[in-house]
Amino acid sequence: AKSYERGWTLGNLTRRMLTTLLRRRGRVLALVAVLIIALGVASVLAFSGSADVTVYNGRSHYGDAKAFTAFEKQQGLEVELRGGTAPELYERLRSEGGDTPADLLVTTDLANLWRAEEAGLLEAVTTPKLQAQVPENLRDAQGSWWGLSLRVRTPVRSTERVDEDAVTSYEDLGDEQFRGKLCLRTSNNEYNQSLVADRIAKHGEADTEKLLRRWMDNDPQILGSDVDVLDAIKSGRCDVGLANSYYLARELADEPRFPVAPAWPDQDGAGAHANLSGVGLVKASERRKDAVALMEYLTSPAAQREIVGNGEFAANPDVPPAKHIADWADVKLDPIDVEQAGKRLPDAVALMQKVGWR
């Protein structure tokens, strides 16, 4: 699968070349140049359109290339991957509209798929394979998006300084014993925003504000990434924090004795909040059949095993977690309510600012 981080506009280059030629050589030479450039454009367009499926891939940094390569070999098709963050790809797709080259949109946070759906950029699709491979609670009711993996946003604790039963809920991060010893990622992080939006949707704004104020009362250290949170706990600067479980899974793969463990919350209740990575068919796609075939493959056991190799949970229930975190298989999860949480994202951002979460 070919990967591109940024595209370029052939029309802009063509106009610049013509302007220069007109200034230097006059009209006759420019007309000749037009013919030459037209032939070049045709050649470039033929080449650039050679891919059978173009994917706007928000998972470009998650090591999924093997899954796309395997699909190419199996189907005899060429896949082009264009990477970027989920918000970047949504904005690119929205600005391109019907002229987009994209056939599929893959994101790491379903809030972005929800935005694409709300903007009318995705086409609903349902097939027997997709239905068999993705449970109902991990897909859109109309088929506008389908889950690829779950990423659990869970409290984490030091195994050296915090007892196993000291944190059993999100509320426990606000316990006084962790004052000055709580680490959180910045409030502008999409995973934190989705967590708060989902809690507002499920528990109400008043209850969610109470939770966040308990966290802020503990004077948390605000760090730039989940990796920073884990490193701070390891080094002793913090005792507890909040992180996506796959970041910890990666650390444990490299260092099995890494002194941080997940404190799976609400296992006697709703379960741990799980966001979704997902895929949707772009409405403007001109390669619908091949694009849907790729969607079916990405949710199949073969591809799902590649996708969860980085520590995520598979959307396909037949695929267990990676071997080094096999004991995470029975964790009770509470998947994000994408539609309701998506609507509450502005409220989540406003509430986080209100309580002083930087």
C-alpha positions as CSV (number, residue, x, y, z in Angstrom):
1,A,0.0,0.0,0.0
2,K,1.4,3.4,-1.0
3,S,1.3,6.0,1.8
4,Y,1.2,9.8,1.3
5,E,1.2,12.3,4.1
6,R,0.3,15.3,1.9
7,G,-1.0,15.8,-1.6
8,W,-0.2,18.6,-4.1
9,T,-2.4,20.5,-6.5
10,L,-1.5,19.9,-10.2
11,G,-3.7,22.8,-11.3
12,N,-1.7,25.3,-9.3
13,L,1.6,24.1,-10.8
14,T,0.1,24.3,-14.3
15,R,-1.1,27.9,-13.8
16,R,2.3,28.9,-12.5
17,M,4.1,27.4,-15.5
18,L,1.8,29.1,-18.0
19,T,2.2,32.5,-16.3
20,T,5.9,32.2,-16.5
21,L,5.9,31.1,-20.1
22,L,3.5,33.9,-21.1
23,R,5.8,36.5,-19.6
24,R,9.0,35.1,-21.2
25,R,8.1,33.8,-24.7
26,G,4.9,35.2,-25.8
27,R,1.6,33.7,-27.0
28,V,2.9,31.3,-29.6
29,L,5.3,29.5,-27.3
30,A,2.6,29.5,-24.6
31,L,0.2,27.7,-26.9
32,V,2.8,25.0,-27.6
33,A,3.4,24.8,-23.9
34,V,-0.3,24.3,-23.3
35,L,-0.3,21.2,-25.5
36,I,2.8,19.8,-23.8
37,I,1.4,20.4,-20.3
38,A,-2.0,18.9,-21.3
39,L,-0.2,15.8,-22.3
40,G,1.7,15.8,-19.1
41,V,-1.4,16.3,-17.0
42,A,-3.1,13.4,-18.7
43,S,-0.1,11.2,-18.0
44,V,0.1,12.3,-14.3
45,L,-3.6,11.9,-13.8
46,A,-3.5,8.5,-15.3
47,F,-0.7,7.6,-12.9
48,S,-2.2,9.2,-9.8
49,G,-5.5,7.5,-10.5
50,S,-3.9,4.0,-10.7
51,A,-4.9,3.1,-7.1
52,D,-8.0,1.0,-6.8
53,V,-8.9,2.3,-3.3
54,T,-7.7,5.6,-1.7
55,V,-7.9,5.7,2.1
56,Y,-7.7,8.8,4.2
57,N,-6.0,7.0,7.1
58,G,-6.0,8.5,10.6
59,R,-4.3,5.4,11.8
60,S,-1.2,6.0,9.7
61,H,1.1,5.9,12.7
62,Y,-0.4,2.8,14.3
63,G,1.4,0.1,12.3
64,D,-1.6,-1.2,10.3
65,A,0.2,-1.2,6.9
66,K,0.4,-5.0,6.9
67,A,-3.4,-5.3,6.9
68,F,-3.7,-3.1,3.8
69,T,-0.8,-4.9,2.1
70,A,-2.4,-8.3,2.8
71,F,-5.6,-7.0,1.3
72,E,-3.8,-5.9,-1.9
73,K,-2.2,-9.4,-2.3
74,Q,-5.5,-11.2,-1.6
75,Q,-7.6,-9.1,-4.0
76,G,-5.0,-8.0,-6.6
77,L,-5.9,-4.4,-5.9
78,E,-3.7,-1.3,-5.1
79,V,-4.5,0.7,-2.0
80,E,-3.2,4.3,-1.5
81,L,-3.0,5.5,2.1
82,R,-3.0,9.2,2.7
83,G,-2.2,9.9,6.4
84,G,-3.0,12.7,8.8
85,T,-4.6,13.3,12.1
86,A,-8.3,12.5,12.4
87,P,-9.4,16.2,12.5
88,E,-7.1,17.1,9.6
89,L,-8.5,14.3,7.4
90,Y,-12.1,15.3,8.3
91,E,-11.4,18.9,7.3
92,R,-9.7,17.8,4.1
93,L,-12.6,15.6,3.2
94,R,-15.1,18.4,4.0
95,S,-13.2,21.0,1.9
96,E,-12.9,18.6,-1.1
97,G,-16.5,17.6,-1.1
98,G,-17.5,15.8,-4.3
99,D,-14.0,16.2,-5.8
100,T,-12.3,14.2,-3.1
101,P,-10.1,11.2,-4.2
102,A,-10.9,9.4,-1.0
103,D,-13.0,6.2,-1.0
104,L,-12.7,5.4,2.7
105,L,-12.2,7.5,5.9
106,V,-10.4,5.8,8.8
107,T,-10.2,7.7,12.1
108,T,-8.8,7.1,15.6
109,D,-11.8,8.8,17.4
110,L,-15.3,8.2,16.3
111,A,-16.2,11.8,17.1
112,N,-14.6,12.6,13.7
113,L,-16.6,9.9,11.9
114,W,-19.7,11.4,13.6
115,R,-18.8,14.8,12.2
116,A,-18.3,13.4,8.8
117,E,-21.6,11.7,9.0
118,E,-23.3,14.8,10.2
119,A,-21.8,16.8,7.3
120,G,-23.2,14.3,4.8
121,L,-19.8,13.0,3.7
122,L,-20.3,9.3,4.3
123,E,-22.6,6.8,2.6
124,A,-24.4,4.1,4.6
125,V,-23.4,0.6,3.7
126,T,-24.4,-2.7,5.2
127,T,-23.3,-6.2,4.1
128,P,-23.6,-9.7,5.7
129,K,-19.9,-9.8,6.3
130,L,-19.7,-6.5,8.1
131,Q,-22.7,-7.4,10.2
132,A,-21.2,-10.8,11.2
133,Q,-17.8,-9.2,12.1
134,V,-18.8,-6.1,14.0
135,P,-21.3,-6.2,16.9
136,E,-24.3,-3.9,16.8
137,N,-23.0,-1.6,19.6
138,L,-19.7,-1.0,17.7
139,R,-21.3,0.2,14.4
140,D,-23.7,2.9,13.3
141,A,-27.3,1.8,13.2
142,Q,-27.6,3.0,9.5
143,G,-24.2,1.7,8.5
144,S,-22.4,5.1,8.1
145,W,-19.4,3.8,10.1
146,W,-18.1,0.5,11.4
147,G,-15.8,0.0,14.4
148,L,-12.2,-1.3,13.8
149,S,-10.8,-1.3,17.3
150,L,-11.6,-0.2,20.9
151,R,-9.2,2.1,22.8
152,V,-9.9,2.1,26.5
153,R,-9.4,5.3,28.5
154,T,-8.6,4.0,31.9
155,P,-7.1,5.1,35.2
156,V,-3.6,3.8,35.6
157,R,-1.6,3.4,38.9
158,S,1.9,2.8,40.1
159,T,2.4,-0.8,41.0
160,E,5.1,0.2,43.5
161,R,3.1,2.9,45.5
162,V,-0.6,2.3,45.0
163,D,-2.5,-0.7,46.2
164,E,-4.4,-2.7,43.6
165,D,-7.8,-1.9,45.1
166,A,-7.1,1.8,45.7
167,V,-8.6,2.9,42.3
168,T,-11.7,1.1,41.1
169,S,-13.5,4.0,39.4
170,Y,-12.9,7.3,37.6
171,E,-14.1,9.1,40.8
172,D,-11.2,7.6,42.7
173,L,-8.7,9.8,40.8
174,G,-10.2,12.6,42.9
175,D,-9.4,10.9,46.2
176,E,-7.5,13.2,48.6
177,Q,-4.6,10.7,48.9
178,F,-3.7,11.5,45.3
179,R,-3.5,15.3,45.8
180,G,-0.5,16.5,43.9
181,K,0.1,12.9,42.6
182,L,-2.4,12.9,39.8
183,C,-1.3,13.2,36.1
184,L,-3.6,14.1,33.3
185,R,-3.1,14.9,29.6
186,T,-4.1,18.3,28.3
187,S,-7.8,19.2,27.9
188,N,-7.4,19.8,24.2
189,N,-6.8,16.0,23.6
190,E,-9.6,14.4,21.6
191,Y,-9.6,11.3,23.8
192,N,-10.2,13.4,27.0
193,Q,-12.9,15.4,25.2
194,S,-14.7,12.3,24.0
195,L,-14.5,10.8,27.5
196,V,-16.1,13.9,29.0
197,A,-18.7,14.1,26.2
198,D,-19.7,10.5,26.7
199,R,-20.0,11.0,30.5
200,I,-22.2,14.1,29.9
201,A,-24.4,12.0,27.5
202,K,-24.7,9.1,30.0
203,H,-24.6,10.8,33.4
204,G,-25.6,14.3,32.8
205,E,-23.6,17.6,33.0
206,A,-24.0,18.2,36.7
207,D,-22.6,14.7,37.6
208,T,-19.7,15.1,35.1
209,E,-18.8,18.6,36.5
210,K,-18.7,17.1,40.0
211,L,-16.3,14.4,38.8
212,L,-14.0,16.9,37.0
213,R,-13.9,19.3,39.9
214,R,-12.8,16.4,42.2
215,W,-9.9,15.8,39.7
216,M,-9.0,19.5,39.6
217,D,-9.1,19.7,43.4
218,N,-6.2,17.2,43.4
219,D,-4.0,19.8,41.7
220,P,-3.1,17.5,38.8
221,Q,0.0,17.8,36.7
222,I,-1.0,18.5,33.1
223,L,1.2,16.8,30.6
224,G,1.4,16.7,26.8
225,S,0.8,13.0,26.1
226,D,-0.3,9.7,27.5
227,V,3.3,8.5,27.3
228,D,4.3,11.5,29.5
229,V,1.7,10.4,32.0
230,L,3.0,6.8,32.2
231,D,6.7,8.0,32.4
232,A,5.7,10.4,35.3
233,I,4.1,7.5,37.2
234,K,7.2,5.3,36.6
235,S,9.6,8.0,37.8
236,G,7.6,8.7,40.9
237,R,6.4,12.2,40.0
238,C,2.8,10.9,40.0
239,D,1.1,7.9,41.5
240,V,-2.0,7.7,39.3
241,G,-3.2,9.0,36.0
242,L,-5.5,8.6,33.0
243,A,-4.3,7.0,29.7
244,N,-5.4,4.9,26.7
245,S,-4.6,1.3,27.6
246,Y,-2.7,0.6,24.4
247,Y,0.0,3.1,25.4
248,L,0.6,1.0,28.5
249,A,0.4,-2.2,26.4
250,R,3.3,-0.9,24.2
251,E,5.4,-0.1,27.3
252,L,4.7,-3.6,28.7
253,A,5.7,-5.2,25.4
254,D,9.1,-3.5,25.6
255,E,9.5,-3.8,29.4
256,P,7.3,-6.5,30.9
257,R,8.1,-5.2,34.4
258,F,7.1,-1.6,33.6
259,P,5.8,-0.4,37.1
260,V,2.4,0.8,35.9
261,A,-0.8,-1.1,35.7
262,P,-4.4,-0.4,34.5
263,A,-6.9,0.3,37.2
264,W,-9.9,-0.9,35.3
265,P,-12.8,1.2,36.4
266,D,-16.5,0.4,37.2
267,Q,-16.1,-3.3,36.6
268,D,-19.2,-3.9,38.8
269,G,-21.1,-1.2,36.8
270,A,-21.0,0.1,33.3
271,G,-17.4,-0.7,32.7
272,A,-14.4,1.2,31.4
273,H,-15.0,4.0,28.8
274,A,-13.9,2.7,25.3
275,N,-13.6,5.0,22.3
276,L,-13.6,3.5,18.9
277,S,-11.4,3.6,15.8
278,G,-13.6,3.2,12.8
279,V,-14.1,3.3,9.1
280,G,-16.7,4.9,6.8
281,L,-17.4,4.8,3.1
282,V,-17.0,8.2,1.5
283,K,-20.1,9.3,-0.3
284,A,-18.2,10.7,-3.3
285,S,-16.3,7.4,-3.8
286,E,-16.2,6.1,-7.4
287,R,-14.8,2.7,-6.3
288,R,-17.6,1.6,-4.0
289,K,-17.3,-2.1,-4.6
290,D,-13.6,-2.3,-3.9
291,A,-13.9,0.1,-1.0
292,V,-16.5,-2.0,0.7
293,A,-14.4,-5.1,0.1
294,L,-11.6,-3.4,2.0
295,M,-14.0,-2.5,4.8
296,E,-15.0,-6.2,5.1
297,Y,-11.4,-7.2,5.1
298,L,-10.4,-4.7,7.8
299,T,-13.0,-6.1,10.2
300,S,-12.1,-9.8,9.4
301,P,-10.1,-11.8,11.9
302,A,-6.9,-11.7,9.8
303,A,-6.8,-7.9,9.6
304,Q,-8.0,-7.5,13.2
305,R,-5.1,-9.5,14.5
306,E,-2.7,-7.0,12.8
307,I,-4.7,-4.0,14.1
308,V,-4.7,-5.1,17.7
309,G,-1.0,-6.0,17.7
310,N,-0.3,-2.5,19.1
311,G,-2.4,-3.1,22.2
312,E,-5.9,-2.1,21.2
313,F,-9.0,-4.3,21.6
314,A,-10.5,-5.8,18.4
315,A,-13.9,-4.8,17.2
316,N,-14.4,-8.3,16.0
317,P,-15.3,-10.4,19.1
318,D,-13.5,-13.4,17.7
319,V,-10.1,-11.8,18.0
320,P,-8.5,-11.7,21.5
321,P,-6.0,-9.0,22.7
322,A,-2.3,-9.4,21.9
323,K,-0.6,-12.3,23.8
324,H,1.4,-10.1,26.3
325,I,-1.9,-8.6,27.5
326,A,-4.1,-11.7,27.2
327,D,-5.3,-11.2,30.8
328,W,-7.1,-8.0,29.7
329,A,-9.5,-10.0,27.6
330,D,-12.2,-10.1,30.2
331,V,-12.3,-6.4,31.0
332,K,-15.8,-5.0,31.0
333,L,-16.0,-2.2,28.5
334,D,-18.5,0.7,28.1
335,P,-18.3,1.7,24.4
336,I,-18.8,5.4,23.6
337,D,-22.3,6.4,22.6
338,V,-21.1,8.0,19.4
339,E,-24.2,9.9,18.3
340,Q,-25.1,11.3,21.7
341,A,-21.5,12.0,22.7
342,G,-20.8,13.6,19.4
343,K,-23.5,16.1,20.0
344,R,-22.1,16.9,23.5
345,L,-18.5,17.6,22.4
346,P,-18.9,21.4,22.5
347,D,-20.4,21.1,26.0
348,A,-17.5,18.9,27.0
349,V,-14.9,21.4,25.9
350,A,-16.8,24.2,27.7
351,L,-17.1,22.2,30.9
352,M,-13.4,21.3,30.9
353,Q,-12.5,25.0,30.5
354,K,-15.0,25.9,33.3
355,V,-13.4,23.6,35.9
356,G,-9.9,24.8,35.0
357,W,-8.6,21.8,33.1
358,R,-5.7,23.2,31.1
